[in-house]
Amino acid sequence: MAQEIERKFLLINDDWRAQVSRQSYYRQGYLAGGERSSIRVRVADGQAWLNIKSATLGIQRTEFEYQIPLADAQQMLDRFCLGAVIEKTRYFVTVAGHLWEIDVFDGANAGLVVAEIELDDEHEAFVRPAWLGAEVSDDPRYYNVCLVEHPYSQWNP
């Protein structure tokens, strides 16, 4: 069984931009979402994936991901997705041996910026960069599957 251990954080400034090693534009949508799992299709860099992830809250979830034909994924995004398609630019930043993925959202989620780090163990230590803000790993509002139905632009300040 594939396990993903991921922590999510808000950012307090844009200082991370000076450390970006590469970036990718993502389009992703959800084909199904329920109490037990979500099924997502994602396109980035001319490739596509189908992803099945447990709907559990927290930093550790079961996840399976399979590469699929790009044309199939684009049809799925256009015809089958629940709610809006999420569009974002993902920036890759390495700090002290750990890769941070920083998502800058577009569209209805514009203004939202979230940093994620994948770990090998729930208790694995990592350096917290100075640009890192509050942890939101346990807040479902920041899960992409929730952002399609309740976009950031509709949140009350």
C-alpha positions in Angstrom: 0.0 0.0 0.0 1.4 3.4 -1.0 1.5 6.0 1.8 2.0 9.7 1.5 3.2 11.7 4.4 2.8 15.4 3.6 2.7 18.6 5.6 1.1 21.8 4.4 2.0 25.4 5.4 1.0 28.9 4.6 3.8 31.4 3.7 4.6 34.7 5.4 6.5 36.3 2.4 7.8 35.7 -1.1 11.5 35.2 -0.1 11.2 31.5 -1.3 11.1 32.8 -4.9 14.9 33.4 -4.9 15.5 29.7 -4.2 13.2 28.2 -7.0 15.0 25.5 -9.1 12.1 24.9 -11.5 8.4 25.3 -12.0 5.4 23.5 -13.6 1.9 24.6 -14.5 -0.8 22.1 -13.3 -4.4 21.6 -14.2 -6.3 19.1 -12.1 -9.8 18.1 -11.4 -11.7 15.5 -9.4 -13.7 12.7 -11.0 -15.1 11.5 -7.7 -14.8 12.5 -4.0 -16.5 10.9 -1.0 -16.1 10.0 2.6 -13.5 7.3 1.8 -11.4 8.6 -1.2 -11.0 11.0 -4.0 -10.1 10.3 -7.6 -8.1 13.1 -9.4 -6.8 13.6 -12.9 -3.8 15.9 -13.3 -1.9 17.3 -16.2 1.5 18.9 -16.0 4.5 19.3 -18.4 2.8 17.4 -21.2 2.1 14.3 -19.0 -1.0 13.1 -17.1 -1.8 11.0 -14.0 -4.8 9.5 -12.4 -4.5 9.7 -8.6 -6.6 7.9 -5.9 -6.2 9.2 -2.4 -7.8 8.3 0.9 -10.1 11.0 2.3 -8.6 10.9 5.8 -7.6 14.1 7.5 -4.0 14.6 8.6 -0.5 14.3 7.3 -0.5 10.5 6.4 -2.8 9.2 3.7 -3.0 6.3 1.3 -2.3 7.3 -2.3 -2.0 5.5 -5.6 -0.9 7.3 -8.8 -0.8 6.1 -12.4 0.4 7.7 -15.6 -2.3 7.9 -18.3 -2.4 9.2 -21.9 -2.5 13.0 -22.0 -5.4 13.1 -24.5 -7.5 11.0 -22.1 -6.7 13.2 -19.2 -7.6 16.4 -21.1 -11.0 14.8 -22.1 -11.6 13.8 -18.4 -10.8 17.4 -17.3 -13.2 18.8 -19.8 -16.1 16.4 -19.4 -16.1 14.6 -16.1 -14.8 16.8 -13.3 -16.8 17.7 -10.2 -16.7 21.4 -9.5 -14.0 23.7 -11.0 -10.7 22.5 -12.4 -7.8 23.7 -10.2 -5.1 25.6 -12.0 -1.8 26.4 -10.3 1.9 26.9 -10.8 4.0 24.7 -8.6 7.5 25.9 -7.7 10.2 23.6 -6.5 12.6 24.7 -3.7 15.1 22.6 -1.9 16.0 23.5 1.7 18.5 21.5 3.7 18.0 18.3 1.6 14.2 18.5 1.6 12.1 19.4 -1.5 9.4 22.0 -0.9 6.5 22.2 -3.4 5.0 25.7 -3.4 1.6 26.0 -5.1 0.5 29.4 -6.3 -3.2 29.1 -7.3 -5.0 30.7 -10.2 -8.7 31.3 -11.0 -11.2 31.1 -8.1 -8.3 30.2 -5.8 -6.1 33.1 -6.8 -4.3 34.6 -3.8 -3.8 31.2 -2.1 -0.2 30.1 -1.7 0.6 26.8 0.1 4.0 25.1 0.7 4.1 21.3 1.0 6.8 18.9 2.1 6.7 15.1 1.7 8.5 13.2 4.4 9.5 9.5 4.9 8.2 9.4 8.5 5.6 11.4 10.4 8.2 12.5 12.9 11.0 13.2 10.5 12.8 16.5 11.4 13.1 19.2 8.7 14.4 22.8 8.6 11.7 25.4 8.7 12.6 28.1 6.2 12.2 31.7 7.4 9.4 32.2 4.8 7.3 29.4 6.3 4.1 30.4 8.2 1.4 28.5 10.0 0.8 24.7 9.4 -2.5 23.9 7.8 -2.1 20.1 7.4 -5.1 19.4 9.5 -7.4 22.0 8.0 -9.5 20.4 5.2 -10.1 23.8 3.5 -6.6 23.7 2.1 -7.0 20.2 0.5 -7.3 20.6 -3.3 -10.4 18.3 -3.3 -12.1 20.9 -1.0 -10.9 23.9 -3.1 -12.9 22.8 -6.1 -16.2 23.1 -4.2 -15.2 25.9 -1.8 -12.6 28.1 -3.6 -10.4 30.4 -1.7 -12.1 33.5 -3.2 -15.3 32.6 -1.4 -13.8 32.3 2.0 -14.8 34.9 4.6 -11.8 36.9 5.9 
